[in-house]
Amino acid sequence: MRFLHTADWHVGKTLNGFSLLGDQQENFAQIEQIARDNQVDAVVIAGDLYDRSVPSEAAVKELNGMLKKLNLVDQLPVLAISGNHDSAPRLGTGAEWFRQSSFYLSTTLAQAFTPVVVKDTQFFLLPFFGIQAVRNYFRDDSIKTVNDAMNRIVEKMQEAFAPDKHHVLVAHFFAAGSQRTADSETLIEVGGLSAVSTATLAPFDYVALGHLHNRNALKEERIKYSGSPLKFSVSEARQEKGVWIVDTNPFGIKWVPLPAVHEIVLLKGNFKDLLTNSTGCSVDDYYDIELTNQERIPDALNQLRTVYPKIVSLHRTHQAQRLSPNHDQHRTRESPMDLLTDFYSRTMGTDLTAAQQKWAKETLLEINKED
């Protein structure tokens, strides 16, 4: 069979106050078209369907519309799990009768041990879990770490393996050897360990992972993160987004890129240059701007937003450094000008210019005259 692997939709997410629902609608249409073009037999969503455990009404309406389109209109089996951003009880409401239309939604550990069979493949849908839930399920307090838990989980799943089927695990966690590369990823720290050993996952023909937003976070042939389909933070600006198309027999995977609906553009430059030279910049894109100016600029953000309306981050190349107090008594003998020069150099990383030295000396002379 052939299926599409995606994850981390985070429906309802905002980017520094800017709603992404419109972008997510267009992004979903791209995913749906890829599913059609590749004639997939199912769509896998590996967790974090919502961005919040209590999503807004608009987010609920949007996700419901997406799932309805795939499952009821396109007649595609949908296999999904809850992630750490989802509320498992809320997301799982109605899961019992969803199965009647081949929408398989797993939000509890117990559901993970009954495989979903589509053509030649058994899918094991493992939602995000806590160590205590695994202890309770197996009635075993000796389970102390996430790898203890995964060993028991995989062993029990193997008991249900059909010898004439392929076996796919759908899960949402941090796998050993992968790298967190985005500040929009919520860390998973369970039982003192944060990583599931990839060796534990060896019995499966393919592992469809969610949680990390970069598909390159893990370098394994048959264990893949799909990454998020949209760029959700400045740290993801240079990542290529997309989905995996997976064939089970013969095994093969193909990466299909998703064009950005709106880019996160990284700009660096002088304030005046940025205001006057915006050629090629779209007002609909999101912007991270780094100013190279050292001088104070009143109302810089609002001025820049007249050219770049969707600024999600504004910062400076020359940030003042916070200094620890220096109570050296010998410094009281230094001149005010020497102290100022040293202070400026240490906080700003550069020396005073000739003009700044002139202004400082003139000001000190005026102060001395007043005294």
C-alpha positions, 0 to 999 in steps of 0.5 A: 500500500501507499500512505502519506505521512504528516504530523504537527498541524497545530491548527489554531496556532498564532505566530507572535499574535498573527493568526495562521488559520488562513495559511493552514487552510491553503496548506491543507489544500496542498496536502490534499492535492498531494494525496490525490496526485500520489493516489495514496491509500491512507493519510497518517497524522502523527500527533499535535493536530491542535496547537492547544489542549483547549482549542478555539472554536475557529480551530475546532471548526477548521480541523473538523473541516479538514478531516471531513474533506479527507475522510468523507469527501475524498474517501481516504482512511485517516489514521491519527494520534493525539500529541503532547499539544492535544487534549487526548480526552477532548480530541478523542470524543467520538472516536468510537463511531469515527471508525465506521468511516475509516477514521481511526483516532487513537488517544489512549494507550490501550487503543495502541495495541489493536492494529488498524489493517489497511491492505497489506499493513498493520498500523499501531497508533501510539498516542503521546503518553506519560510513564505513569499511564504505562505503569498503570496499564501493565500494573508494573511499578518497575517501569521507570524510564521512557525506554522501559515503557517503550520496550514493554509497549513494543513487546506487546505490539509484536504479539499482535504482528501478523506474519503476512503483513507489514508493520507501521508504528505511528507515534509522537515523541523524541527519538534518540539521535534526533536534534531539536531545532525549533523553538516552537517544539515543546520538550518531552522529558519523561521519567528522567529521559527525553529520548526513545532509543531507535533500537527499540523501534527495529521490529517495525517496517516504518515508524511515522513520527511526530513532535519535531518540526524538522524532517532532518532532525533524525537520520534513519532510513525507516524512522522519519519525522515528517516535520510540521507542514508550515513554518511556525517560528523564526527558527524554522525559517530556512527549513523545507516543509513537506510530507512523506509518501511511503510505499510498503511493498516494495519499501520506498519513501519519497519526500514531497515539498510543500511551497510556503503559503507565506514565507518567514523572511529574515532581514538584516540591515540599516533602519533607513535602508530597510524603510526605503528599499523593500523591493521584492518583499511581500506585505503578506510574508512574516518578517524577522528584522535585525537592525544594525543601527547603534543609535536609539530609533524612536518608534522603530517597530511601528515605522517598519510595519508601514513597509513590513506589516507582519513583523514577528521579531525585531532585534538589534545586532549591537545589543547592550551587554548586561555588566556585573557591578565592579566595586574596584576602589582603584576605579574611583581615581579614573576620570569620568571620560575614561569610565564612560569610554570603558563602559561603552566599549564593554556594553556595546562591543565597540569604541566611542566614535570621534563625534560621540567623544566630542559630545561626551567631553562637551557635556562633562565640561558643562556639568563641571561648570554647573558644579 
